[in-house]
Amino acid sequence: MKYLVIIICLLISYLYGSIPFALVIGKVFYNTDVRQYGSHNLGGTNAGRVLGKKAGMTVILLDATKCIITILLTGWIAKVSGISANIIYPCALFCMIGHCYPIFANFQGGKAVSSAIAYTLMTNIYGFIIAVVVFLITLKTTKYVSLSSILGATAVLIASPFIGYSTTGIITNICVVALIVYRHRANIIRIKEGTENKVKWF
């Protein structure tokens, strides 16, 4: 029975993460498919680039709620069903995977940055502070959202053993960094070549 609950939690997390808020907002309010413009990415940065600052910030906030709601819901399910509270970690990861590879948008989604930052907020306040500070400092100095995202996630991973993450949490953080780096692989190449776009709407 517990294994069935775990599978259901993971499935719910993936499906909720799969909701393409950038696509919904673009089509409903702007009659625009953001996948056809900019980086063709279903994330807040591209939504802001294509639709403007207001739309971009809205998408970022909505994408952030993915991990927040996922962790709250699966944490509650774990409590009432008697399974380990550590289920929130793989569920948060599945939520981010859903965001990156959404079943509702042909498996072409965002890069899980907003969701990852929200994940740290829900699991470790020190990790959240580290992620936000490193992200903002890097963004301020380089204007590269991609580099800021990678360094912010990496900083949390490095600090994980010292700020109270459990073994499950540390393993999840490793997976989160790997996912973010993989999703930004093209950006990394462009940074090396000096052709990466700098964000202007933040």
N, C-alpha and C positions, 0 to 999 in steps of 0.2 A: 504493500500500500504506500509506504514512504517513497519508494522509487517512482511510483506513478505520480505522486505529488511533486517530486523533483522534476520529472519530465514535463508536467503541466506548467510548472513555474518557469522553466527554461523556454518553453514554447510561447507562453504569454509574453515573456520578456522580449523574445525575438520579434514577435508580431507587433508589439507596441513600438519597439525601436524602428520597425519598418515603415511607420507612417511618414510619408515624405512631405513634411510641413512646407518646405520651400516650393515644392511643386504645387501643393494645394493653394498656398497664398498667391503664388504667381498666376495661376490660372483663374482663381476665383476673383481676385481683386485687381489684377493687372492684365488679364487676358494674355498672359505671357508664360511660355514654357521655358524656365530658366536653363533647362538642359540644352537649349538651342543657342545659348549665348555665353560669353565669357569663358570660364573654364569648363562649362558644361556640367558643373558639379551641383548636386542637390544639398548644398550647405549654406550656412549663413553668410559666409564671405562672398560667395558668388551671387547670392540673392541680393546682397547689398550693392555689389558691383553692377548688377543688371537692373534691379528695381529701385535702388536708393537706400539711404541709411535707415529709414523707418522700417522698411520691409526686412532689411538685413538683421537689424536688432530684434525684430519680432521672431524671425526664424531662429536666431541664436537662442533666445529665451525659451521658445517652444521645444527646440531640440534638447535644451538642458533639462526640461521637465521629464524627458524620457527616462533618464537614469534615476531622477528623484522619485517619480511615481513607481518605477519598477522596484526600487529598493524598499520603499515604504510598503508596497503591496506584498512583495515576496517575503519581506520581514514579518509581516502580519500573518501570512499563510504559514510560515515556519513556526511561529509562536503557537498558533491554534492547532497545528497538525503534529507538533512534537519533533519536527526535523531540525537539524542544526541551523543556527542563525547564520552560519557561514555561507548558506545558500545564496545570500544577497550578492556575493562576489561573482560567482559564475553567471548569475542572472544579469548583473550589470554588464558583464562582458558580452553576453548574448544580446542584450539590448543594443550595445554599440555595434555588434556585428550586423544586427538588423538594420541599423542606421546606415552602415556602409554598403550592405548588400540587401536592400529591401525587396521583399517578395511583391510588394504593391507597386514597384517602379522598375520592373525588369532587372532587379538586382544591381541597379546603378544608383548609388546613393551618395552620401556625403563622406566626411573623413573623421567623424566622431569626436571632434575637438570639444565642442560645447558639452556633449554628453560626458566626455571624460572629465572635464572640469567639474561638472555637477556630481559625478561619481566621487571625486575626492571630497567635495563638500559634505556628502552624505556618509562617507566612511571614515574620514580623518580630517579634522579642521586644520591641523598643521600641514597636512598634505595639500589641502585646498589653498592655504595661504602661500605655500611654496610655489604651487602651480601658477597662481594668479600673478605673484610678484615676478617670477622668472618670465612668464608670458608677456606681461606688460613692459618690463624693462627691455626685453628683446625686441618687442614690437616697436617701442619708442625709438630704439636706436637703429633698427634695420628696416622697419616697415614691411617685413616679411611675416605674414601670418603663419606660413608653413614652418619656418624655422622656429618661430616663437612657440608653436604647438609642440614640436618635437622636443625642444629643450625644456619646456615646462613639464611635459610628461616624464622625461628622463630624470629631471631633478627630483620629482616625487619618488621615482623608483629607487634612486640612489639613497634617498633619505628614509625609505620604507622601514629598514630594520631598526632605525633609531627613533621613530616617531609612533611606534605602537601597532604597526600592521601585523596581523597574524600571518602564519605561513601561507594560508590560503589567500590572504590579501596580497602578499608579496608575489606569489605566483600569478595572481590576476594582474597585478601591476606590470609584470614582465610581458604578459600577453597584450595588455593595453598599449604599451610602448611599441611592441612589435607590430601591432595592428596600425597604429598611427604612422610609424615610419614606413610601413609597406604602402599605406594609402597615399603617402607623400613622396613616393619614390621618384615620380616625374618632376616634382618640385625640387627635390634634392639635386637632380641633374641640371635643372635650369638655374639653380643658385650657383652651382659650380661654373656654369657657362656665362653667368651674369645676365641671364635673360628672364629671370623670375619676375613676375609682376609685383609691384609694391602696392599695398593697400592705401587708398586715399580717402575712403569714406569714414574711417574710424575717427 
